[in-house]
Amino acid sequence: MKMNDVCEERCIHEDTVRKVKEEMLPDEVFNHVSDDFKVLGDRTRVKMLFALSQEELCVCDLSNILGLSESAISHQLRQLRNRNMVKYRREGKMAYYSLADQHVVQFLKMGVEHARE
């Protein structure tokens, strides 16, 4: 069986390789992105981010929306907080969560758009 998705001849395009190598980012940037993708690898956390992209919500609200225990929601929120994807504010005895910044919104939108293609 012949593979059509690999080069049949070994050839390094020196100019192209040099240009790409010059633009490569430090490993710590790729580590950070990879860790973010790991956190987003969980369907529940992605659903939470989507819900939070619609409205600021408390743990009780998220629990009701997703049909999970408040303990499970808190655990997932902690992971999202650790990756700076969500933030919270206190109002009396309530803690309201929202997306940390527009980057998270863009990340989520791109993922949804890609999934719909």
N, C-alpha and C positions, 0 to 999 in steps of 0.2 A: 504494500500500500504506500503510495507516494504522498508525502505531506506537501501541501501547497502553501502552508502558512509560515514557512521558514525559508531563509535564504538558501539557495542552491549553491551559492558560491560565497566564500568568505571574503569580505571586503569592508575595510574600515574607512569611513568617510571622515578623514582627519579634521577638516574645517568644521563640519557639523558637530563632531564629538567635542572638539575644543570649545566651541561656542556654548554647548549645553553644559559642559563641565564648569565653565566660568560662571554660569548662572545658577548652579546647584547651591542649595541652601545648606546651612550647617545641620548636622545630625540632630541636634536638640530640637530644631524646628520640626523635623519629620517625626521625632519621638512624640512631640506634643500633639501633632495632627493625628498620629496613629492612636494615641491614648484617647483623644476625642472620639475617634471612630469606634473604639472599643466601647465607650460609654453609650454611643448611639447604636451599638449593635444589639441593644435590648428594645424590643417592641414596646414594652410598657413605658420606658423612658421617652421614646419618640412620641408616643401618644400623649404623654404628659407635656412635652414641649409644645406639641400642636395645640393642646388645650390652653396652655399658658400664652400662646401666640394670639389667642382670641380675647382672653380676659385675665386680669390679675385674679388669682384664686387662693383660697386657704386649703389646708390639708383636708379638711372635711369636705369641701367642694370637690377636690380632685378624687377623693375616695368615692364619692357618690357618682361622679361622672364615669370613672373607670371600673367601678364595681370591685374595688380592692379595699383591704383594711387600711385604716389610718396608719398603722404601724408599717405596712408594706409601702405605702406612699411616702412616708417619712424617710424610710431607708433609701428609696430611689431618689428622692429630692436631695439627700445628703450626697449621693454620688454626683448628681448634676451640679450641686453647689461646689463640690471639690474641683470640678473642671471649669468653674466660673461660667456655667451656662444659665444658671438661674440665680436670682437674688431674692431676698425677702425683706419685708419691713414689718415692724410690730405696730399694732394699733390696739392699745389696751391689752386684752388677753389673747388677741388674734394675731396670727402671723400670716401675712399675705405674700404669695410668691408671684414672681413675674420673670420674664426672660431677662438675662443680664444685659444684653445689648443688641444692637441691630445685626451684628455678625451672626448671632444665633438664629435670628429671624431669616436672614439670607440663606444660611446653611440649610435650614428646614425647608424653605421654599424651593431651593434647588433640588433637594432630595425628593420632595413631592412631585415637582415637575418631571424629574427624571423617571420616577416610578410610573407616571401617567403616560409616558411616551410609548 
